[in-house]
């Protein structure tokens, strides 16, 4: 049966990610105690500064890989 939405959305819901993640969550602890800025120094010579497309932040790539390892995610 085909139904059509008659009403438009009339309300908004504001969600803060900070409120969704518990204060004692493992990822909050990792973020609090580990400074990942050392990764920039480690990979700087691997990137060209004057040619090519803008890169994805290497810290973000590292954190994604860390999440995969911690939670057993096999695919990107």
C-alpha positions in Angstrom: 0.0 0.0 0.0 1.3 3.4 -1.0 1.1 6.0 1.7 2.1 9.7 1.5 3.4 11.8 4.3 0.7 14.5 4.9 2.5 16.6 7.5 5.8 18.2 7.3 8.3 18.0 10.1 7.3 20.6 12.7 9.8 20.0 15.4 13.5 19.7 15.9 15.6 17.6 18.1 19.0 18.8 19.2 21.4 16.1 20.2 24.9 16.7 21.7 27.3 13.9 21.1 28.9 14.7 24.5 25.7 13.7 26.2 25.4 10.4 24.3 28.8 9.1 25.4 29.3 8.1 29.0 32.0 10.0 31.0 33.9 6.8 31.8 33.8 5.4 28.2 37.1 3.9 27.0 37.4 6.2 24.1 37.1 9.3 26.3 39.9 7.9 28.5 42.1 7.3 25.5 41.4 10.9 24.2 42.2 12.3 27.6 45.5 10.6 28.2 47.0 10.2 24.7 48.2 13.1 22.7 48.1 11.9 19.1 49.9 15.0 17.7 53.1 13.0 17.5 51.7 11.3 14.3 52.2 14.5 12.3 55.9 14.4 12.9 56.1 10.7 12.0 54.3 11.1 8.7 55.4 14.6 7.5 58.0 13.4 5.1 55.5 11.1 3.4 53.3 13.9 2.2 54.1 16.4 -0.6 53.7 20.0 0.5 53.2 21.6 -3.0 51.5 19.0 -5.2 48.5 16.7 -5.1 45.1 16.7 -3.5 44.5 17.7 0.1 45.0 14.7 2.4 42.8 13.2 5.1 44.1 14.1 8.5 46.7 11.4 9.5 45.5 11.5 13.1 42.0 10.7 12.0 43.2 7.8 9.9 45.2 6.5 12.9 42.2 6.8 15.2 40.0 5.0 12.7 42.5 2.1 12.6 42.6 2.1 16.4 38.8 1.9 16.6 38.9 -1.0 14.1 41.4 -2.9 16.3 39.6 -2.1 19.6 36.2 -3.1 18.4 37.1 -5.9 16.0 35.9 -4.2 12.9 37.3 -6.0 9.9 36.4 -3.6 7.1 36.9 0.1 6.5 
